[in-house]
Amino acid sequence: MLDHWLSPVRLSSLSSFDTLEDRQVGKRISIHLEEGFPDLKGIRAAIIGLGDVESHAVREEFYQMTWAFDGIEIADIGDLRKDDPNFIIPVLHELIDAGVIPILIARDKRHLDTQYRSYIQKQSPFKMVLVDSNGGRLPSRSIRDNISYDILNRANSPLSDFASLGHQAHLMDAEILSDLEHRSFSMMRLGDAQENIRETEPLIRDASAFCMSLSALRFSEAPGQLQNYPSGFYSEEACQLCRYAGISDEVSSMGIYGFVAGIDPTRVTATMVAQLAWYFLEGVAQRKDELPGRLHSAQEYLVKISSLDQNISFLHSQRTDRWWMRVRRLHDPDEPEVLIPCSPRDYQQAARDQMPDRLFQFLSR
């Protein structure tokens, strides 16, 4: 079915393809060509373009990068034939159901909502992480032209958490911030994330959908977009966030949004998008199959916080050095305990009889 929805990659238009060597990405991935669609059996992640000009520019850079993904199979399945959510959602849905992680490269930021909608049919709770300076605001002068309104206000949504990462207070709509705070959804401003980038990993770890808007990066890092700001993440920080998303055993889709090839004459932004995809895939190749129900080599620490009526168990994985909190919601003592991703700092705060912010947000939902 998928070959009818996607157009093949035009290798003849890639100037560098014929000179690639075996240790470069373009020679190691399975590619959708005119001759046929790749067999997706065993494929772990698949590149999908939405906007053939942009995806072509990214491929030119991505294919030249070093292959560092031994242990997984990757495919480039071409470009979507229509820029229509009702056309795109079944493709994403089919890939996710097959255990293939779609990496969507899209010019239009509105497709954040498309990625979101690919999860809601099952009505199973899921978390979405949006890395963006302005929390989903679209390239217009109106602050209310924001895709997050649609996501946050959709009726009967199974969305359990909408995490805003890297936003800047002067660019965020106060109404969206208020809604996120009222629902105790996860938030981390740009300054807090840059102060300690490792604290972003637990926020990303239990997400299903990971969305990277190029407007989260400062102008110097990604000039080829319609929303440029002097402040934002540096390229190294953005790549680290994508790597954290790749390492997560729960992230099942990735989207990179906002690239406009026509205003990227130096190809800096095309290279940036390729790097973001590369570091995400590096993370995928390093997954440890360490879902909460499979923490067999974790050391447990029991902590009493005086403001709570329950003890909190902190689990420290000896395999990956990651941490979780085991906790039960206060308003429903009959609900099973759940594991929440956390950091060593959360454990240290709890050991000092301080309520970690991550724990407070969870208990407030």
C-alpha positions in Angstrom: 0.0 0.0 0.0 2.7 2.5 1.0 4.3 2.6 -2.4 1.0 4.2 -3.8 1.2 7.0 -1.2 4.9 7.9 -1.6 6.9 9.0 -4.6 10.4 7.5 -5.1 13.7 9.2 -4.4 15.4 10.7 -7.5 19.0 9.6 -7.1 19.9 11.1 -10.5 19.3 14.6 -9.0 21.6 14.0 -6.0 25.0 15.3 -7.1 27.0 13.4 -4.6 25.4 10.0 -4.7 27.7 8.4 -7.3 30.8 9.3 -5.3 29.5 7.9 -1.9 31.5 5.2 -0.2 30.2 2.1 1.7 30.7 3.8 5.1 28.4 6.6 4.2 24.6 6.7 5.0 23.4 6.8 1.4 25.1 3.5 0.5 23.8 1.7 3.6 20.1 2.5 3.8 17.3 1.0 1.8 15.8 3.5 -0.7 12.5 3.7 -2.4 13.4 3.9 -6.1 11.5 3.8 -9.4 12.5 0.1 -9.5 10.6 -0.7 -6.4 9.6 -0.1 -2.8 11.9 -1.4 -0.1 10.8 -4.4 2.0 10.1 -2.9 5.5 10.4 -6.2 7.3 13.2 -5.6 9.9 13.3 -1.8 9.2 13.6 0.2 12.4 13.2 3.7 11.1 12.1 5.3 7.9 12.8 8.8 6.5 9.7 10.5 4.9 9.8 13.8 3.0 6.9 16.2 2.9 7.9 18.8 0.3 10.2 17.4 -2.3 12.4 20.4 -2.6 13.2 20.4 1.1 13.6 16.7 1.4 15.9 16.6 -1.6 18.2 19.2 0.0 18.3 17.2 3.3 19.0 14.0 1.5 21.9 15.6 -0.3 23.5 16.2 3.1 22.2 13.2 5.0 23.4 10.6 2.5 27.0 11.9 2.8 27.2 11.5 6.6 29.0 8.6 8.2 27.1 5.4 8.9 27.1 4.7 12.6 23.9 2.6 13.0 25.1 -1.0 13.0 22.4 -3.2 14.5 19.4 -1.5 12.9 18.1 -1.2 9.4 17.0 2.2 8.1 15.0 3.1 5.0 14.3 6.3 3.0 10.8 5.6 1.6 10.5 8.8 -0.4 8.1 11.8 -0.4 4.4 11.9 0.3 2.4 12.5 -2.8 -0.1 14.9 -1.1 0.3 17.6 1.5 -3.0 16.6 3.2 -3.3 15.4 6.8 -6.0 12.9 5.8 -3.5 11.4 3.3 -0.5 11.5 5.6 -2.1 10.1 8.8 -2.7 6.6 7.4 0.9 6.4 6.3 2.2 7.4 9.8 -0.3 5.1 11.4 0.7 2.1 9.4 4.4 2.6 10.0 3.9 3.1 13.8 1.7 0.0 14.0 4.4 -2.0 12.1 7.1 -0.9 14.6 8.8 1.4 12.1 9.7 4.8 13.4 8.7 7.5 10.9 11.0 10.5 10.7 8.9 13.1 9.0 10.7 16.1 7.4 8.1 18.8 6.7 8.2 22.4 5.8 4.8 23.3 7.2 4.6 23.5 11.0 0.9 22.7 10.9 1.8 19.1 10.5 2.6 18.9 14.2 -1.1 18.3 14.4 -0.9 15.6 11.7 1.7 13.8 13.8 -0.5 14.2 16.9 -3.6 12.9 15.1 -1.8 9.7 14.0 -2.0 8.6 17.6 -5.6 9.5 18.6 -7.4 6.8 16.7 -6.4 4.1 19.2 -7.6 6.2 22.2 -4.6 5.0 24.2 -3.0 7.6 26.5 0.2 9.0 24.9 2.6 11.9 25.5 3.9 14.4 23.0 7.0 16.5 23.3 7.3 19.8 21.3 10.7 21.5 21.1 9.9 25.0 20.0 10.7 28.6 21.0 7.1 29.7 20.8 5.1 26.6 21.7 3.6 25.9 18.3 3.0 29.4 17.0 2.8 29.5 13.2 4.7 32.0 10.9 2.2 34.8 11.1 1.9 38.1 13.0 -1.0 36.7 15.1 0.1 35.2 18.4 -3.2 33.2 18.4 -2.3 31.5 15.1 -0.9 28.5 17.1 -1.2 24.8 16.3 -1.1 24.0 20.0 -4.6 25.4 20.4 -5.9 22.6 18.2 -3.9 19.9 20.0 -4.8 21.1 23.6 -8.4 21.8 23.0 -9.5 18.7 21.0 -12.4 17.0 22.7 -12.0 13.4 24.0 -8.3 13.4 23.4 -6.2 10.6 24.9 -3.2 13.0 25.3 -1.8 12.4 28.7 1.0 15.0 28.6 2.0 17.8 26.1 5.5 18.7 27.1 6.8 22.1 26.0 10.6 22.1 25.8 12.8 25.1 25.0 10.1 27.8 24.9 10.9 31.4 25.5 8.5 33.4 27.7 8.4 36.5 25.5 7.3 34.4 22.5 4.7 32.2 24.2 1.0 32.9 24.3 0.0 33.4 27.9 -3.2 31.4 27.3 -1.3 28.4 26.2 1.1 28.7 29.2 -1.9 29.0 31.5 -3.5 25.9 30.0 -0.3 23.9 30.3 0.1 24.9 33.9 -3.5 24.3 34.8 -3.3 20.7 33.5 0.1 20.2 35.1 1.7 19.3 31.8 5.5 19.2 31.6 7.3 22.4 30.7 11.0 23.5 30.6 12.0 26.9 29.4 15.0 27.5 27.1 17.2 28.8 29.9 16.5 25.9 32.3 17.2 23.4 29.5 20.5 25.1 28.5 21.6 25.3 32.2 21.6 21.5 32.4 20.7 19.7 29.2 20.7 16.4 30.9 17.6 17.4 32.8 15.7 17.3 29.5 16.2 13.5 29.0 13.6 12.4 31.6 11.1 14.8 30.1 11.6 13.1 26.7 12.0 9.5 27.8 8.3 8.5 28.2 7.0 10.4 25.1 5.5 8.6 22.1 5.7 11.6 19.6 8.8 13.8 19.5 8.5 17.0 17.5 11.4 19.4 16.7 10.6 22.8 15.3 13.5 24.6 13.7 12.3 27.8 15.4 13.7 26.3 18.6 17.2 26.9 17.3 18.8 30.4 17.1 19.1 32.1 13.7 22.8 31.3 13.3 22.1 27.6 13.5 19.1 27.3 11.1 18.6 30.4 9.0 16.5 28.7 6.4 13.1 29.0 8.1 10.3 31.6 8.4 10.6 32.0 12.2 14.1 33.3 13.1 15.0 34.4 16.6 18.4 35.6 17.9 18.1 33.2 20.9 17.4 29.5 21.0 19.2 26.2 21.2 22.7 25.8 19.7 23.1 23.0 17.2 24.9 20.8 19.7 22.1 21.1 22.2 19.4 20.4 19.6 21.3 17.3 18.4 21.5 16.1 22.0 17.7 16.4 22.5 17.2 14.4 19.3 19.6 11.7 20.6 17.7 11.6 23.9 14.5 11.0 21.9 16.2 8.3 19.8 17.4 6.5 22.9 13.9 6.4 24.4 12.3 3.0 24.0 8.9 4.7 23.8 9.4 7.3 21.2 7.7 5.9 18.1 7.7 8.9 15.7 9.8 12.0 15.1 9.0 15.1 13.1 11.3 18.0 12.1 9.4 21.1 11.0 9.9 24.5 9.4 12.8 24.0 6.9 12.4 26.2 3.8 15.0 25.4 1.1 14.4 28.5 -0.9 15.9 30.7 1.8 18.8 28.4 2.6 21.4 29.3 0.0 24.4 28.1 2.0 22.6 24.8 2.9 23.4 25.3 6.5 19.8 24.5 7.5 19.6 21.4 5.2 22.7 20.2 7.0 21.2 21.0 10.4 18.1 19.0 9.6 20.2 16.1 8.4 22.2 16.3 11.7 19.1 16.2 13.8 17.9 13.1 12.0 21.4 11.5 12.3 21.6 12.0 16.0 18.1 10.7 16.5 19.0 7.6 14.6 22.2 7.2 16.6 20.0 7.1 19.7 17.7 4.5 18.2 20.7 2.3 17.4 21.7 2.5 21.1 18.3 1.6 22.6 18.5 -0.9 25.5 14.9 -2.2 25.6 14.5 -0.7 29.0 10.8 0.0 29.4 9.5 0.5 32.9 8.2 -3.1 33.1 11.7 -4.5 32.3 13.9 -2.8 34.9 15.5 -6.1 36.0 18.9 -4.6 36.9 17.8 -1.5 38.8 18.9 -0.6 42.3 16.0 0.7 44.5 16.1 3.5 47.1 13.2 4.2 49.4 12.6 7.9 50.3 10.1 9.4 52.7 8.9 12.9 51.9 7.1 14.4 54.9 4.5 16.3 52.8 3.3 13.0 51.2 1.4 10.1 52.7 3.4 7.5 50.7 7.0 6.5 50.4 8.7 7.1 47.0 10.8 4.4 45.5 13.6 5.6 43.2 15.0 3.1 40.8 18.5 3.5 39.3 19.4 1.4 36.3 22.8 -0.2 36.4 22.7 -0.7 32.6 22.0 2.8 31.5 22.4 5.1 34.6 18.8 6.3 34.2 16.4 6.9 37.1 12.7 6.4 37.7 10.3 7.2 40.5 7.7 4.6 41.5 4.6 6.5 42.7 0.8 6.2 43.2 -1.6 9.1 42.6 -2.8 10.6 45.9 -6.5 10.9 44.8 -6.8 7.3 43.8 -5.1 4.9 46.1 -6.5 1.9 44.2 -4.7 2.9 41.1 -1.6 0.8 40.3 1.8 2.3 40.9 3.5 3.9 37.9 7.1 4.6 37.0 8.0 8.2 36.1 11.3 9.0 34.4 13.4 11.3 36.6 17.0 12.4 37.2 19.6 12.0 39.9 18.7 15.6 41.0 15.1 14.5 41.7 16.4 11.8 44.0 18.8 14.2 45.7 15.9 16.7 46.3 13.7 14.0 47.7 16.5 12.8 50.0 16.6 16.3 51.4 12.8 16.1 52.1 12.0 18.4 49.1 9.2 17.7 46.6 10.8 17.3 43.1 8.9 19.4 40.5 8.5 16.3 38.3 6.7 14.5 41.1 4.5 17.4 41.9 3.4 17.8 38.3 2.5 14.1 38.1 0.5 14.1 41.4 -1.4 17.3 40.3 -2.8 15.8 37.1 
